[in-house]
Amino acid sequence: MAAVPKPESENGNSAKESDEENVVSMVDILEEEKYLEENANAVLGGSDDKNCTYLQGYLPRQALYACATCVPSGEEQAGVCLACSLECHDGHNLYELYTKRNFRCDCGNSKFKDFRCKLSSEKKPFNEDNGYNQNFSGVYCVCSRPYPDPEDEVEDEMIQCVMCEDWFHGRHLGREVPVDYEELTCVSCVNKCQFLMQYSSFHCVGEADTKVDVEKTDEEKNEGNEENSNKRKIENEDGTPAKKLKSDKSLTECKRNDFPAATVEPHTLFWKSGWRSALCTCEKCKALYAELGVSFLTNEKDSITAYEAKNQSSGASQYERGMDALSSMDRVQQVEVIQGYNDMKSALSDYLKNFADSGKVVSQEDIKSFFENLSKKPKAPGMQYLCK
């Protein structure tokens, strides 16, 4: 959106001040490009933008979209992969879902009625193992509002729950959002998985950091003494390696026995880095995770941090290439490039204003036409365009 110019003051200095404020350096442009590129990478995570992911089955995590044009709100929910959003649903009303886990592309299946996927036509009528939430209908948070919300004037960050994968306004989490945390579990999911509260005082931000000693009963103490006695006998009599004993015990001994029972009501939890590796993986706990449908919690590759790391490229980013090009220019060339950018920015602002005034939606063809016409305009005398 173009900035609204300041009204001229009595001393006539506002125009000059406005010009100074609107000066943009090439580094500013590259920094903005870097920010946009990093945000795009976080969402796409190396996703394939040419091929439908259906044939790959249920992917551990991928960028997804919901098409309100093909599957209107109130009907069955469906999600499509990145490639299908670009090829099959170009120009449609899409909801960006960021990422979802264990999902198979729905594009063109029975939920889309007569519409067929252009990239992968042979698909089952349904993907039985797909999970859906209200995001597929274009609403988020406990307030069930769209994002961005045209009726909400409060600036607030949206945070995704690692379990239900819904998005929440920071102000609707029931707690102040801390500065440094790895992942979040909303209060609804904590209520369903209350075993998480036992880990909170040790592995969450803003919780008690002191371990509470739990007094063992005489029976538990006797069991412990008996175990130690048996262990000494085994080691002394048949020389079974202690390492093997430890490995076997890890399947039966529960880590949660080392944590105190929760003494507070379930609430939103902000997890510290590495919290997943602290979860118990004894047979009893793994059965509990499977029963609750949260077995993914013990897989650290399931995390958003791991997903975003997939997109780390060995090649240089746009920002790095831009800085290299900028450093090779002399001062005159830098000024000419930034002048060309500002001319383009001003022309694009005027072009888009016509659409805003008429209430017309800007299409991909409109933007393409703008740049085609821009390239046909004669260059100013002495101006050298260095882009190749």
C-alpha positions in Angstrom: 0.0 0.0 0.0 1.3 3.4 -1.0 2.1 5.8 1.9 -0.3 8.7 2.3 1.6 12.0 1.8 1.8 14.4 4.8 -0.1 17.7 4.4 2.2 20.6 3.8 3.0 22.6 7.0 3.0 26.4 7.2 6.8 26.6 6.9 6.8 24.4 3.8 9.2 21.9 5.2 6.9 18.9 5.1 7.7 18.0 1.5 11.4 17.9 2.2 10.9 15.9 5.3 8.6 13.5 3.4 11.2 13.0 0.7 13.8 12.2 3.3 11.6 9.7 5.0 10.7 8.0 1.6 14.4 7.6 0.6 15.1 3.9 0.1 18.6 2.5 -0.2 19.5 -0.6 -2.2 20.5 -2.3 1.1 16.9 -1.6 2.4 15.5 -3.3 -0.7 17.7 -6.3 -0.3 16.9 -6.6 3.4 13.2 -6.6 2.6 13.8 -9.2 -0.1 15.7 -11.3 2.4 12.8 -11.1 4.9 10.2 -12.1 2.3 12.4 -14.9 1.1 13.0 -16.3 4.6 9.2 -16.2 5.2 8.5 -18.0 2.0 11.1 -20.7 2.7 9.6 -21.3 6.2 6.2 -22.1 4.6 7.4 -24.0 1.5 10.2 -25.9 3.2 11.5 -27.3 -0.1 8.1 -28.2 -1.4 7.7 -29.3 -5.1 5.9 -26.6 -7.0 5.7 -28.7 -10.2 4.4 -32.1 -9.2 1.4 -33.1 -7.1 2.5 -34.9 -3.9 -0.4 -37.4 -4.0 1.8 -40.3 -5.3 4.1 -39.8 -2.4 1.4 -40.8 0.0 0.9 -39.2 3.4 3.8 -36.8 3.8 5.2 -36.2 7.3 4.7 -32.4 6.7 4.0 -30.2 3.7 2.6 -26.8 2.8 -1.2 -27.0 2.2 -4.0 -24.8 0.8 -7.8 -25.1 1.0 -9.8 -24.0 -2.1 -13.0 -22.2 -1.2 -13.9 -21.9 -4.9 -14.1 -25.7 -5.4 -15.1 -26.7 -1.9 -17.1 -23.9 -0.3 -17.2 -23.4 3.4 -19.8 -25.5 5.1 -19.2 -28.4 2.8 -16.7 -31.2 3.1 -13.2 -30.0 4.0 -10.2 -30.7 1.6 -6.6 -29.7 1.2 -4.4 -29.4 -1.8 -0.6 -29.4 -2.2 1.6 -26.4 -3.4 1.8 -27.6 -7.0 -2.0 -28.1 -7.3 -2.6 -24.7 -5.7 -0.5 -23.2 -8.6 -1.6 -25.3 -11.5 -5.1 -26.5 -10.7 -6.4 -23.7 -8.6 -4.8 -20.6 -10.1 -7.2 -17.6 -9.6 -9.3 -19.5 -7.1 -10.1 -18.3 -3.5 -7.4 -20.2 -1.5 -6.8 -20.4 2.2 -3.2 -20.7 3.1 -2.8 -23.4 5.8 0.9 -23.1 6.4 1.9 -26.7 7.0 0.0 -29.9 8.2 1.4 -33.3 9.1 0.6 -36.7 7.6 -1.5 -35.4 4.8 -2.2 -36.6 1.3 -3.3 -34.2 -1.4 -7.1 -34.2 -2.0 -7.1 -32.2 -5.2 -9.6 -33.7 -7.7 -11.0 -36.4 -5.5 -14.7 -36.9 -4.8 -14.8 -33.8 -2.5 -14.3 -31.7 -5.6 -17.3 -33.1 -7.5 -16.6 -32.8 -11.3 -13.3 -31.1 -10.9 -10.2 -33.2 -11.7 -6.6 -32.7 -10.8 -4.5 -31.7 -13.8 -1.3 -33.1 -12.3 -2.4 -36.5 -11.0 -5.7 -37.7 -12.3 -5.8 -41.2 -10.8 -6.8 -40.6 -7.2 -8.9 -42.5 -4.6 -12.2 -40.9 -3.8 -11.1 -40.2 -0.2 -7.9 -40.0 1.8 -9.1 -41.7 4.9 -6.1 -40.9 7.1 -6.2 -37.1 6.4 -7.0 -34.9 9.4 -8.9 -31.6 9.1 -9.6 -28.7 11.5 -11.4 -25.4 11.2 -8.5 -23.9 9.3 -9.7 -25.7 6.1 -12.8 -23.6 6.3 -10.7 -20.4 6.5 -11.1 -19.7 10.3 -8.6 -19.9 13.1 -8.2 -19.6 16.9 -10.8 -20.0 19.7 -12.5 -17.0 18.2 -13.1 -18.8 14.8 -12.3 -15.8 12.8 -10.5 -15.5 9.4 -6.9 -14.3 9.1 -6.3 -11.5 8.3 -9.6 -10.4 9.9 -11.0 -7.3 8.3 -13.0 -6.5 11.5 -10.0 -6.9 13.8 -7.9 -3.7 14.2 -5.7 -5.2 16.9 -2.2 -6.2 15.7 -1.4 -9.6 17.1 0.8 -12.6 16.1 -0.7 -15.9 15.2 0.9 -19.0 16.8 0.4 -22.6 15.8 -0.3 -25.4 18.3 2.1 -28.3 17.7 -0.6 -30.8 18.3 -4.0 -29.7 16.8 -2.1 -27.4 14.3 -4.7 -24.7 14.7 -3.5 -21.1 14.8 -4.2 -18.8 17.8 -4.0 -15.1 18.5 -1.5 -14.5 21.2 -4.1 -12.6 23.2 -6.4 -15.6 23.2 -4.0 -18.2 24.7 -4.9 -17.3 28.3 -1.3 -16.5 29.1 1.4 -14.0 28.2 3.4 -15.2 25.3 7.1 -15.6 26.4 10.0 -14.3 24.2 12.0 -17.5 23.9 10.2 -20.9 23.4 10.4 -23.7 20.8 6.8 -24.9 20.4 3.3 -24.3 21.9 0.5 -26.7 23.0 -2.9 -25.0 23.4 -5.0 -25.6 26.5 -7.5 -27.7 24.7 -4.8 -30.2 23.6 -3.2 -30.2 27.1 -6.7 -31.1 28.5 -6.8 -34.1 26.2 -3.2 -35.1 27.0 -2.8 -34.2 30.6 0.3 -36.3 31.0 2.1 -33.3 29.5 1.6 -31.3 32.7 4.0 -33.6 34.5 6.8 -32.3 32.2 5.9 -28.7 32.3 7.8 -27.6 35.4 11.0 -28.9 33.8 10.6 -28.3 30.1 8.4 -25.3 29.7 9.1 -21.6 29.7 7.4 -19.7 32.6 6.8 -22.7 34.7 8.4 -23.7 38.0 12.0 -24.7 37.5 12.5 -26.5 40.8 12.0 -30.2 41.0 9.5 -31.3 43.7 10.6 -34.4 45.7 7.9 -37.0 45.8 7.9 -39.1 49.0 7.9 -42.8 48.1 5.7 -45.3 50.0 7.3 -48.2 51.9 6.1 -50.6 49.2 7.9 -48.5 46.5 11.0 -48.3 48.6 11.0 -52.1 49.0 10.5 -52.6 45.3 13.5 -50.3 44.6 15.7 -52.2 47.1 14.6 -55.5 45.6 15.4 -54.3 42.1 18.9 -53.2 43.2 19.5 -56.5 44.9 18.4 -58.4 41.8 20.7 -56.2 39.6 23.7 -56.9 41.9 22.9 -60.7 41.7 22.7 -60.7 37.9 25.9 -58.7 37.6 27.8 -60.9 40.1 26.5 -64.3 39.0 26.4 -64.3 35.2 28.2 -61.1 34.4 25.4 -59.5 32.3 26.7 -56.2 31.0 25.2 -53.2 32.8 24.6 -51.5 29.4 22.3 -54.3 28.4 20.4 -54.0 31.6 19.9 -50.3 31.1 18.7 -50.8 27.6 16.1 -53.3 28.7 14.9 -51.2 31.6 14.4 -48.2 29.3 11.5 -50.2 27.7 9.8 -50.8 31.1 10.7 -48.0 33.4 8.7 -44.9 33.0 10.3 -41.4 33.1 7.1 -40.0 34.5 7.8 -41.7 37.8 10.6 -39.2 38.3 8.2 -36.3 37.9 5.7 -35.0 40.5 2.0 -35.2 39.7 0.6 -32.0 38.3 -0.9 -29.8 41.0 -2.3 -27.0 38.8 -5.1 -27.0 36.2 -4.1 -27.7 32.5 -3.1 -24.5 30.6 -1.3 -23.5 27.5 2.3 -24.7 27.5 5.3 -23.0 25.9 7.9 -25.7 25.4 11.7 -25.2 25.6 14.1 -26.5 23.0 14.6 -30.2 23.1 11.5 -31.0 25.1 10.4 -33.8 22.8 13.5 -35.9 23.5 12.6 -35.7 27.2 9.3 -37.5 26.7 9.2 -41.1 28.0 9.3 -43.9 25.4 8.6 -46.8 27.6 6.1 -49.3 26.2 3.3 -48.1 28.4 3.8 -44.4 27.4 4.1 -45.3 23.7 0.7 -47.2 24.0 -0.8 -44.1 25.6 0.5 -41.8 22.8 -0.9 -44.1 20.2 -4.3 -44.2 22.0 -4.4 -40.4 22.1 -3.2 -40.1 18.5 0.0 -38.1 19.4 2.8 -40.6 18.6 4.4 -37.9 16.5 5.5 -36.1 19.6 8.5 -38.3 20.1 9.7 -37.7 16.6 11.8 -34.5 16.6 11.8 -34.4 12.8 8.1 -33.7 13.1 8.8 -30.2 14.5 8.5 -27.0 12.5 12.1 -26.2 13.2 13.2 -29.5 11.5 10.8 -28.8 8.6 12.2 -25.4 8.0 15.7 -26.7 8.1 14.9 -28.9 5.1 14.9 -25.8 2.9 18.5 -24.8 3.8 20.1 -24.5 0.4 23.8 -24.6 -0.5 23.2 -21.9 -3.2 23.3 -18.2 -2.4 20.1 -16.5 -1.5 18.6 -13.5 -3.4 20.0 -11.3 -0.6 23.5 -12.6 -0.9 23.5 -12.3 -4.7 22.1 -8.8 -4.5 24.8 -7.7 -2.0 27.5 -9.2 -4.2 26.2 -7.3 -7.2 25.9 -4.1 -5.2 29.5 -4.3 -3.9 30.7 -4.6 -7.5 29.0 -1.2 -8.5 30.4 2.2 -8.2 28.5 5.0 -6.6 27.0 6.3 -9.9 25.7 2.8 -10.8 24.2 2.4 -7.4 22.3 5.7 -7.6 21.0 4.8 -11.1 19.8 1.4 -10.0 17.9 2.8 -7.0 16.4 5.5 -9.1 15.1 2.9 -11.5 13.6 1.0 -8.6 11.9 4.1 -7.2 10.5 4.9 -10.6 9.1 1.4 -10.9 7.7 1.5 -7.4 5.9 4.8 -8.1 4.5 3.6 -11.4 3.2 0.4 -9.8 1.6 2.3 -7.0 -0.3 4.5 -9.4 -1.3 1.5 -11.4 -2.7 -0.4 -8.4 -4.5 2.7 -7.2 -6.8 2.5 -10.2 -7.9 -0.9 -9.1 -8.4 0.2 -5.5 -10.5 3.2 -6.7 -12.7 1.0 -8.9 -12.9 -1.9 -6.5 -11.5 -4.3 -9.1 -9.5 -7.4 -8.1 -5.9 -7.4 -9.3 -5.2 -10.6 -11.3 -1.9 -12.2 -12.2 -2.5 -11.1 -15.8 -2.8 -7.5 -14.7 0.6 -7.6 -13.0 2.2 -9.4 -16.0 0.7 -6.7 -18.3 2.1 -3.9 -16.1 5.7 -5.2 -16.3 5.5 -5.9 -20.0 4.4 -2.3 -20.7 7.0 -1.0 -18.3 9.8 -2.8 -20.2 8.6 -1.2 -23.5 8.9 2.4 -22.1 12.0 4.3 -23.3 14.8 4.6 -20.8 15.8 8.0 -19.5 19.0 9.4 -21.2 22.1 8.2 -19.5 20.2 5.6 -17.5 21.9 2.1 -17.7 19.8 -0.9 -16.8 22.2 -3.4 -15.3 19.8 -6.3 -15.0 20.4 -9.1 -17.5 
